[in-house]
Amino acid sequence: MPAPFTTADFQARMARAATAAADAGLAGLVVTPGPDLTYLTGYQPTATTERLTALVIAAGVEPVLLVPKLERPDAERAPGAEAVRMADWTDGTDPYGVLAPHLDADGRYGISDNAWAMHLLGLQRTLPGSSYAALTSALPMLRAVKDHDELERLAAAGAAADLAYGEILGAAFAGRTENQVAADLAALLIEHGHSQVDFTVVGSGPNGANPHHEAGERVIQPGDTVVLDFGGLKDGYGSDTTRTVFVGTEPPAEVLAVHDLVRRAQQAAFDAVAPGVTCQDIDRVARKVITDGGYGEYFIHRVGHGIGLTTHEPPYMVEGETQPLVPGMCFSIEPGIYLPGRFGVRIEDIVTVTEDGGLRFNGTPHELAFVN
């Protein structure tokens, strides 16, 4: 179990966030419950309700965390509580009126992407001169660069997912439903230290051609190609990996060819990882391999997404994203080919940017695995 983050860690994060907001021309940040609030304070309300909770950060000003009075005891136990000034409001009062004195009435603020619309509208009604920008667009790098402790947690989550994959290869596939295999995967993630399972995609045969297939009652057959995409949270940080397996020992030639093409695309994209390379370049490298191989129209999603406190977060490895890679950034590389009505193939690793290249957090083989 890694050491918990300290008050000093949260103070440093909030200071960096305040500086980044000022550099972006913002008056500050309004952070509501979700991964940004967890990152900055360690506080996760026991239940996300309609009651307003908001952290206000601005350069040169002590951070303020406004919480409902009935939830203040929980907030005060948060690991970063000592790094903020706590304020509260009671039912029957206007929370936006309580929050307003902590904001510049004419300021432009970054606000959490998952802030409730009723809270944003309440702030705008109370401070009509204020304006707001989603944090993903205003400060896309807020949580993108991980420190040493975060990288250790991500590496441990990836290693745990690898152990789960290694064990699922010994399970029976043929004659069992996708749901049964998915349940096995979920149990293995928990067994290897995950506290939360976010998804267990088991796409067999034609279902593998749907990148976000929900495991169902289809019975897996000998001769099926099966996409396994699974992940969750371990010690608060995410895992996400995909491998493709074949039920039996004699896959059709096209399955072998498509799998090898995806493998080469994934490797080429990983080899391109280096500081200064743009996010879109990683997508372009993988996409070129698949397009040159004649399957470009069947690669229907971006090549990757960031990962950290959530399994999907900025930065995104996608055309149009010109953000350069920076050491400490962590993201997936997951090219795929999806042939409707037939089968799909995807290979995914989580990687981090180092000073001179990239490092994988997943180490399981990329070759097509055979299962029973």
N, C-alpha and C positions, 0 to 999 in steps of 0.2 A: 504494500500500500504506500503510494508516494506521500511525502510530507504535505500537509495542507498549505494552501496559499496564505500569506500573512497580511496584516494590516498594511505593512510597507509595500507589498506587492500591489494591493488595490490602490493605495495612494499614488504609486508610480503610474499605474494604468490611467487613473483619472487625470493626472497631470499631463500625460501624453495626449489624452483625448482632448483636453482643454486647449492645448497648444495646437493640435491638428485642426480643431474647429476654428480657432482664430486665424490660422494660416489659410483656411478655406474661405475666409470672409464671413464666418458665422458669428453671431453673438454668443452662441453656446450650443448645448445639446439638451434635449429633453428625452430622457431614457425611461421607457415603460417596461413592465415585466416581460421577460424573454431572455434570450442569450446575451444581449448587450448588457442588461442589468446584472445578470449573473457574472459576466466577465468583469465588470467595473466594480461591483460591490460584494459578490458572492451571495447576494440575496435572491432567493427564489420563493415568492409567496406560495403558501401551501395550496392555494387555489386562486386561479385567475378569475376575478369577478368583475362586475361593472363598477366597483369602487376604484377611484383613481389612485394609483401609485406612480410616482414620477421622481426621477433623479434629475436635478438640474446641475449642469457643469458649465462653467465659464472661466476663462482665463482671469487669474488674479482674484478670484472669489472662492470662498469655501464651498465645496459641493453641499447641496441640500437634498435630502431624501424625504419627500412627502409621502406619508402612508396613512391609511385609515386608522383611527385611534385604536380600534379593536384589534388591529394587526400589528400595532407597534411593538408589543413584546417579542413577536417572531422576528421582526426586522432588527431589533436591537441585539438579537443573538446571531445575526449574520456575521461571517468572518471579517467583512469589510466595514462593519457598522461604525467602528471608531474612526474611520477615515472620512465620515460625513457628519454634517449637522442634521439631526433628525427633527422633523416637524410632522404634525398630524392634523387631521380634520375629523370631525364627527358627523354622523348621519344627521341630516336636517340642515346642514350648512352647505355653502357652495364651495366645492373643492377647488374650482378654477379661480375663485376669488382669493382663496388661501394661497394658491400657487402663484398668482399674478405678481405680487410684490418681489418675487425672486427672479422675475424675467424683465427684460428690457421691453417696454410697451411697443416699441417700433423695431424690435430686433428680428433678424432672420435666424431661425434655429434649425439644427438637424434634429429629427425626431425618429424614434424607432419605427422600422418598417411595419412591425406588428402592433403599433399603437391602435387602440380602438378608434374608429371614426368618431364616436360620440365624444371622446376626450379631445381629439384634434379640433372638432367643431366647437366644443366648449371653450377651448383656449382662444380660438379665433373670435368667438362671440364676446369673450371677456376682454380680449386685447385685440381689437380689430385692426390695429396698425402692425401687428406682428405677422410673420409669415414663416413657413416651414418647408423643409426639404427632407425627403426620405434618407435615412442614414446610408443605405446601400449606394445611393447616387452621390450623396454629399461627402461621405467619408468611407469609401469602399475598402480602405486599408485598415479600418479601426481595429479589427481582430485578425487580420490576415497574416501578420508576421508573428510567429509563435516564439516564445522564449524557451530557454533550456528545459524548464519544468514541463511546459506544455508539450514540447517535442517528445519528452520521455513518456508522457501519458499517451500520446498518439502512437508512438512506437509500441507500447505495451498493448494498446487496443488492437493494433494490426497483428501483433504476434498471437494474441488470443483468438482472433478470427482465423488465422492460419491453422491453429490447433484444431479449431472446429471443422475446418475444411478437411484437414487430414483424416479426422475421424469419420466424417460423413462418407468418405470414399469407401469405407468398409461396411456401410449400411446397405440393406437391400433396397433397390430401386424398382425393378420390374415387378409388376403385380401390386404395387402400392400406389396410393394417390399422391398427388403433389402436396396436398395438405399434410399428409403423414410425414413426408420427407421434410417439409418446412417446419413441422413441429420438432423433428429431430434436430434440425439446425438451430432453432431457437433454444432448445434445451442445452445444446452444446455451447452456445455463446454464454448462457448463464453459468454453466458449469465452469467455464474458463474465465469467469470474473466479470462478465458484463452485468451491469445493474439494470439495463434497459435494452430491449430488442426493438429496433425501429422497423425493420423489414426483413423478410425472408422470401425473396422471389424464387420460385421453382417453376420454370417455364419448360415444359416437356413437349417434344415434337413440334407441332404447329404453334403451340402457345409460346414457344421460345422466340417467335418472330414479333412478339409484343414486348418491348423493352421494360414496361412497367406491369407486366402480367401479375395479377393476384393469384396466388396458388389456389387451386380448386380441387374438384373431385375427379378430375381426369386421372385415369389409371395409367401409370407409366408402363410403356411396352418395350420389349427387347427391340433394339434398332432405333430407339429414340435418341435424339440429341437433347440434352437438358442444360439449360442455363441456370446457374445458381448464383444469385446476387443477394448478399446478406450483410447486415451490420447493425450497430447500435452504439451504446455508450458504456465505457469502462472508466471508472474514476473520473467521470464527467466529460470525457473526450471520446470522439467518434471512431468507429471502424466502418469500413465499407469495401468489400472486395467481391469480385465476380470471377468465376471460372466456368468453363463449359465442359461437360462430360458426355460420354457416349455409353449407352446401355448395351453391353456386348463387347465384342472384340474385332468386328469387321465393319467399320464405318464405310459408307459409300465414298467414292473418290471425291465427290464435290464437298462433302462434309470436311474431309481432310484438307482440301484445297482452301476452302473458306476459312477454316480454323487457322491454317498457316498464314493466310493473308492478314487476318486480324492480329495474330501474334507478331508478325513483322511490323504492322502499323503501330502496335503498342510499344514495341521495342524502339522503333524509330522516334516516336514522340518522347519516350524517356531519354533517349540519347541526346535529344535537342534541348533538354532542360539545362539552363545555366542562367546566372544573373544577367539581367539586361534583355534577355529574349522576351518578347511580348507573349501575353496569354494566347492571343490569336495564332501566333506562330506554332504553338504546340498543337492546336487543332489542325492547322494547315498541314503540318508534317504528317500526322496520322491519316488525314483525309486524302492526301495525295497518294499514299501507298494503296489505299483501298480503291480510289478512283482509277489509278493506273492499272489496277488488277481487274477492272471491269465491273466493280460492284458499288460504285460511288452513290448511285441512287438509293441503295439499300442501307446506307449509313445515315440514319435519320435524326441524330441528336448531336449535341455538342460533345467534345471529347472529354470534358471533365468539369469538376466543380471543387470549390474549396471545402475544407473540413476542419472542424475544431470542436467547439461546444455543441455544434449541431452537425449532422452528417452532410448537409448541403448548406453552403454559405459562400459569399464572395471569397476569392476571385473565381471567375468562370473562364474556362478554357474554350473560347467560342469566337467565331469570326466577329470582328468589330471591337473586341476588347483589347485595347492597346496598352493596358497597364503592363509595365515591365516586371518580370519576375525579380524577386528580392530574396536573399537568403532568409530562411525561416518560414517562407510561405509553404503551405501544405495543400495538396489538391489531388484529385483522382485523375488517372489517365485510363480511359475506358472505351476505346473504339469498339464498334460492333457492326455486324452485318445481319440484316433481318429479311428473310425471304418469306413473304406472306403465304400462309397456308402450308408451309413446309418445315422450316426450322430457323433458329437464330444462333448466333455465336457472339459472345462478348468476353473480353478479358480485361480485368480492372485491378490496378494497384493504387494504393495511396503513396504519394511521393512527397518529399520535401526538397526545397532548393537549398543547396550548400554553397560555399564560397566559390566552388569551381565546377559545379554540375548538379546532379540530383542524387537522392538516396531513397530507395524503396522502403516502405514500412511493411510490405508483404513479401514473403519469400517463397511461397509455394510455387511449384513448377507451372510453366505456362503451356506445356504440351497438353494435348487432348488426353484426358484421363479416361480410363475404362472402368465401369462399375457393373455390378450384377443386377 
